[in-house]
Amino acid sequence: MKRGMLALGCVLALAGGAAAAEPKKVSIKGSNTFGEELGPALIAEFRKSHPDVEIALESRGSGSGFAALFAGECDIASSSRSVNADERRLVAKRKLDLRNYTIGYYGVAVIVHADSPLKGLTARQVRSLFTGRTKNWKEIGGPDAPVNLYIRDPESGTHLGFRELAMADKPYDKDAKMFDHYAAIARAVAADPAGVGYVDMAVAKQDGIRVVSINKIRPSVETINDGTYPYARQLHLYTIRSRESKAAKAFIDYIRSRAGQRKLTELGYVRRFE
């Protein structure tokens, strides 16, 4: 009898050990801005110290993340905007305790050739340039030269993000040249005195290009955090308090830590102020 009880105890102990070793799973759904590059890179870094946590990432837009979170279909909703009025009403109706974690900012710098006489543009001029209404630099005080546009490809979250932020969601000029990463845009503008494009904050420091101010405001950690620079978005992770798992909170805490914010900055995003 004792031998049988001992054997049963060993089986239960082994089963308990196996259960404890099972990977913890976190599901994140939402923002393309988060999911394109930032999310995968942060997940990879986080799992170096948390190999037992599996994180599934799906990016179909901020709205899809909120819908999934409210329906209990994910642990975290990533978003490049705050909840809208309809979503707030749904939160209230379902009596959900929504938690909002700001993790940083997505900011886009408009660049021209380093020798361009233009040091600043207005938001209206930027919209006119990228939609193709302004075809020659002399129309906005520059040299007599055709405007050459360099932009991200449609697969990039920034392709749509810049359209929304800077172009009133109007289409890009059909002659704009597309690239699949910011460094290529920077190189193209550096080689073209008539070029204009946009890059993230890390690439904006490269030689051969000049970051222009927008409405007399230059992009910086300070102007992006205080909301005065127009081409920036706050990045959020949302959870429901009653369903917030320890693994999900550990991932969020990592992103908001010094190490996570350093990684975010390396990727060209803007850290949040403490």
NUZA-164066 format. One record per residue (C-alpha): z, y, x. Coordinates in nm, 3 decimals. Layout:
BEGIN
<<Z, Y, X>>
...
END
This chain:
BEGIN
<<0.000, 0.000, 0.000>>
<<0.097, 0.238, 0.274>>
<<-0.217, 0.143, 0.467>>
<<-0.430, 0.219, 0.158>>
<<-0.258, 0.554, 0.108>>
<<-0.313, 0.639, 0.475>>
<<-0.682, 0.552, 0.449>>
<<-0.716, 0.760, 0.134>>
<<-0.542, 1.049, 0.306>>
<<-0.785, 1.029, 0.599>>
<<-1.084, 1.032, 0.362>>
<<-0.949, 1.335, 0.177>>
<<-0.877, 1.514, 0.505>>
<<-1.228, 1.445, 0.629>>
<<-1.375, 1.560, 0.298>>
<<-1.168, 1.877, 0.314>>
<<-1.281, 1.940, 0.671>>
<<-1.643, 1.891, 0.572>>
<<-1.601, 2.131, 0.281>>
<<-1.442, 2.391, 0.508>>
<<-1.732, 2.360, 0.750>>
<<-1.995, 2.419, 0.482>>
<<-2.184, 2.743, 0.540>>
<<-2.086, 3.048, 0.336>>
<<-2.380, 3.196, 0.149>>
<<-2.452, 3.559, 0.069>>
<<-2.750, 3.676, -0.137>>
<<-2.885, 4.031, -0.094>>
<<-3.158, 4.171, -0.319>>
<<-3.312, 4.513, -0.357>>
<<-3.450, 4.790, -0.138>>
<<-3.771, 4.751, 0.061>>
<<-3.640, 5.017, 0.299>>
<<-3.343, 4.795, 0.382>>
<<-3.535, 4.469, 0.372>>
<<-3.836, 4.556, 0.585>>
<<-3.672, 4.571, 0.927>>
<<-3.315, 4.697, 0.910>>
<<-3.170, 4.416, 0.699>>
<<-3.317, 4.125, 0.899>>
<<-3.205, 4.281, 1.229>>
<<-2.851, 4.344, 1.106>>
<<-2.828, 3.994, 0.962>>
<<-2.940, 3.843, 1.293>>
<<-2.676, 4.041, 1.484>>
<<-2.402, 3.961, 1.234>>
<<-2.470, 3.586, 1.245>>
<<-2.418, 3.579, 1.622>>
<<-2.046, 3.617, 1.552>>
<<-2.054, 3.454, 1.205>>
<<-2.283, 3.151, 1.244>>
<<-2.126, 2.985, 0.938>>
<<-2.257, 3.259, 0.706>>
<<-2.605, 3.216, 0.559>>
<<-2.761, 3.535, 0.422>>
<<-3.066, 3.526, 0.195>>
<<-3.259, 3.853, 0.169>>
<<-3.510, 3.950, -0.099>>
<<-3.677, 4.293, -0.112>>
<<-3.852, 4.397, -0.432>>
<<-3.722, 4.749, -0.473>>
<<-3.385, 4.910, -0.537>>
<<-3.412, 4.863, -0.914>>
<<-3.460, 4.488, -0.878>>
<<-3.142, 4.472, -0.670>>
<<-2.933, 4.645, -0.935>>
<<-3.075, 4.420, -1.209>>
<<-2.993, 4.108, -1.006>>
<<-2.643, 4.229, -0.919>>
<<-2.556, 4.315, -1.280>>
<<-2.687, 3.975, -1.393>>
<<-2.480, 3.790, -1.133>>
<<-2.789, 3.675, -0.944>>
<<-2.691, 3.818, -0.604>>
<<-2.380, 3.920, -0.413>>
<<-2.509, 4.252, -0.276>>
<<-2.767, 4.499, -0.406>>
<<-2.932, 4.706, -0.133>>
<<-3.061, 5.045, -0.241>>
<<-3.217, 5.359, -0.098>>
<<-3.094, 5.560, -0.397>>
<<-2.786, 5.599, -0.611>>
<<-2.755, 5.429, -0.950>>
<<-2.955, 5.609, -1.217>>
<<-2.841, 5.707, -1.566>>
<<-2.962, 5.385, -1.733>>
<<-2.788, 5.173, -1.470>>
<<-2.464, 5.370, -1.508>>
<<-2.473, 5.312, -1.883>>
<<-2.523, 4.939, -1.825>>
<<-2.230, 4.930, -1.581>>
<<-2.009, 5.099, -1.839>>
<<-2.127, 4.876, -2.124>>
<<-2.054, 4.558, -1.927>>
<<-1.733, 4.703, -1.782>>
<<-1.840, 4.625, -1.428>>
<<-1.638, 4.760, -1.136>>
<<-1.925, 4.869, -0.912>>
<<-1.845, 4.931, -0.545>>
<<-2.073, 5.158, -0.341>>
<<-2.085, 5.134, 0.039>>
<<-2.290, 5.394, 0.227>>
<<-2.425, 5.231, 0.543>>
<<-2.645, 5.505, 0.690>>
<<-2.963, 5.700, 0.631>>
<<-3.336, 5.650, 0.646>>
<<-3.501, 5.960, 0.790>>
<<-3.865, 6.036, 0.871>>
<<-3.976, 6.296, 1.126>>
<<-4.318, 6.462, 1.098>>
<<-4.487, 6.486, 1.438>>
<<-4.781, 6.673, 1.592>>
<<-4.929, 6.677, 1.942>>
<<-4.698, 6.824, 2.206>>
<<-4.943, 7.109, 2.273>>
<<-4.978, 7.209, 1.908>>
<<-4.883, 7.572, 1.846>>
<<-4.716, 7.467, 1.518>>
<<-4.342, 7.423, 1.548>>
<<-4.266, 7.405, 1.178>>
<<-4.423, 7.332, 0.840>>
<<-4.320, 7.388, 0.483>>
<<-4.278, 7.096, 0.245>>
<<-4.582, 7.223, 0.054>>
<<-4.793, 7.223, 0.372>>
<<-4.687, 6.867, 0.456>>
<<-4.782, 6.750, 0.108>>
<<-5.118, 6.927, 0.136>>
<<-5.186, 6.772, 0.478>>
<<-5.110, 6.411, 0.387>>
<<-5.284, 6.419, 0.049>>
<<-5.597, 6.558, 0.217>>
<<-5.606, 6.896, 0.045>>
<<-5.573, 7.070, 0.383>>
<<-5.867, 6.953, 0.596>>
<<-5.852, 7.203, 0.883>>
<<-5.549, 7.321, 1.079>>
<<-5.665, 7.685, 1.059>>
<<-5.581, 7.680, 0.687>>
<<-5.209, 7.672, 0.776>>
<<-5.207, 7.881, 1.091>>
<<-5.318, 7.622, 1.344>>
<<-5.632, 7.591, 1.558>>
<<-5.981, 7.552, 1.413>>
<<-5.984, 7.172, 1.416>>
<<-6.004, 6.896, 1.153>>
<<-5.674, 6.737, 1.052>>
<<-5.639, 6.374, 1.161>>
<<-5.372, 6.178, 0.972>>
<<-5.178, 5.880, 1.108>>
<<-4.957, 5.686, 0.867>>
<<-4.785, 5.349, 0.813>>
<<-4.966, 5.061, 0.643>>
<<-4.896, 4.976, 0.275>>
<<-4.680, 4.676, 0.374>>
<<-4.428, 4.916, 0.524>>
<<-4.146, 5.052, 0.309>>
<<-4.209, 5.392, 0.469>>
<<-4.566, 5.403, 0.335>>
<<-4.427, 5.437, -0.016>>
<<-4.104, 5.607, 0.090>>
<<-4.282, 5.901, 0.253>>
<<-4.511, 5.933, -0.047>>
<<-4.208, 5.966, -0.271>>
<<-4.012, 6.197, -0.041>>
<<-4.286, 6.426, 0.086>>
<<-4.592, 6.393, -0.135>>
<<-4.459, 6.398, -0.493>>
<<-4.580, 6.034, -0.505>>
<<-4.944, 6.145, -0.478>>
<<-5.189, 5.919, -0.288>>
<<-5.261, 5.960, 0.081>>
<<-5.591, 6.105, 0.195>>
<<-5.846, 5.820, 0.202>>
<<-5.936, 5.895, 0.564>>
<<-5.580, 5.853, 0.696>>
<<-5.557, 5.594, 0.974>>
<<-5.292, 5.326, 0.919>>
<<-5.068, 5.151, 1.172>>
<<-4.817, 4.870, 1.143>>
<<-4.544, 5.035, 1.351>>
<<-4.418, 5.382, 1.442>>
<<-4.483, 5.355, 1.816>>
<<-4.856, 5.320, 1.747>>
<<-4.850, 5.635, 1.534>>
<<-4.671, 5.824, 1.811>>
<<-4.928, 5.710, 2.068>>
<<-5.216, 5.812, 1.840>>
<<-5.074, 6.159, 1.782>>
<<-4.993, 6.201, 2.153>>
<<-5.360, 6.132, 2.230>>
<<-5.497, 6.361, 1.958>>
<<-5.436, 6.740, 1.965>>
<<-5.548, 6.752, 1.599>>
<<-5.325, 6.464, 1.489>>
<<-5.026, 6.458, 1.258>>
<<-4.812, 6.164, 1.153>>
<<-4.458, 6.052, 1.086>>
<<-4.214, 5.830, 1.275>>
<<-3.853, 5.720, 1.263>>
<<-3.581, 5.906, 1.448>>
<<-3.584, 5.680, 1.754>>
<<-3.959, 5.703, 1.816>>
<<-3.950, 6.081, 1.760>>
<<-3.804, 6.117, 2.110>>
<<-4.116, 5.986, 2.286>>
<<-4.321, 6.205, 2.520>>
<<-4.647, 6.365, 2.412>>
<<-4.540, 6.451, 2.058>>
<<-4.345, 6.730, 1.892>>
<<-4.118, 6.697, 1.591>>
<<-4.178, 6.986, 1.352>>
<<-3.912, 7.145, 1.136>>
<<-3.954, 7.124, 0.758>>
<<-3.868, 7.442, 0.569>>
<<-3.712, 7.558, 0.898>>
<<-3.481, 7.256, 0.915>>
<<-3.511, 7.003, 1.197>>
<<-3.421, 6.638, 1.141>>
<<-3.092, 6.543, 1.305>>
<<-2.784, 6.331, 1.238>>
<<-2.613, 6.642, 1.101>>
<<-2.894, 6.770, 0.874>>
<<-2.965, 6.423, 0.739>>
<<-2.599, 6.353, 0.666>>
<<-2.545, 6.688, 0.496>>
<<-2.861, 6.651, 0.287>>
<<-3.040, 6.965, 0.406>>
<<-3.330, 6.781, 0.573>>
<<-3.566, 6.679, 0.290>>
<<-3.726, 6.361, 0.423>>
<<-3.424, 6.135, 0.424>>
<<-3.252, 5.887, 0.197>>
<<-2.900, 5.754, 0.188>>
<<-2.882, 5.376, 0.222>>
<<-2.632, 5.187, 0.009>>
<<-2.499, 4.838, -0.042>>
<<-2.344, 4.774, -0.383>>
<<-2.117, 4.491, -0.496>>
<<-1.915, 4.403, -0.807>>
<<-1.549, 4.413, -0.706>>
<<-1.446, 4.099, -0.898>>
<<-1.731, 3.897, -0.742>>
<<-1.716, 4.038, -0.389>>
<<-1.682, 3.740, -0.155>>
<<-1.510, 3.755, 0.183>>
<<-1.842, 3.676, 0.355>>
<<-2.022, 3.959, 0.174>>
<<-1.744, 4.206, 0.261>>
<<-1.745, 4.088, 0.624>>
<<-2.118, 4.164, 0.649>>
<<-2.073, 4.510, 0.497>>
<<-1.777, 4.582, 0.725>>
<<-1.988, 4.483, 1.026>>
<<-2.266, 4.727, 0.932>>
<<-2.015, 5.009, 0.890>>
<<-1.842, 4.924, 1.219>>
<<-1.920, 5.093, 1.550>>
<<-2.132, 4.797, 1.662>>
<<-2.326, 4.787, 1.336>>
<<-2.388, 5.161, 1.336>>
<<-2.508, 5.140, 1.696>>
<<-2.759, 4.872, 1.599>>
<<-2.871, 5.077, 1.300>>
<<-2.932, 5.376, 1.527>>
<<-3.126, 5.164, 1.777>>
<<-3.362, 5.069, 1.496>>
<<-3.442, 5.433, 1.423>>
<<-3.208, 5.489, 1.129>>
<<-2.936, 5.752, 1.113>>
<<-2.569, 5.660, 1.129>>
<<-2.325, 5.776, 0.866>>
<<-2.046, 6.015, 0.959>>
<<-1.699, 5.860, 0.962>>
END
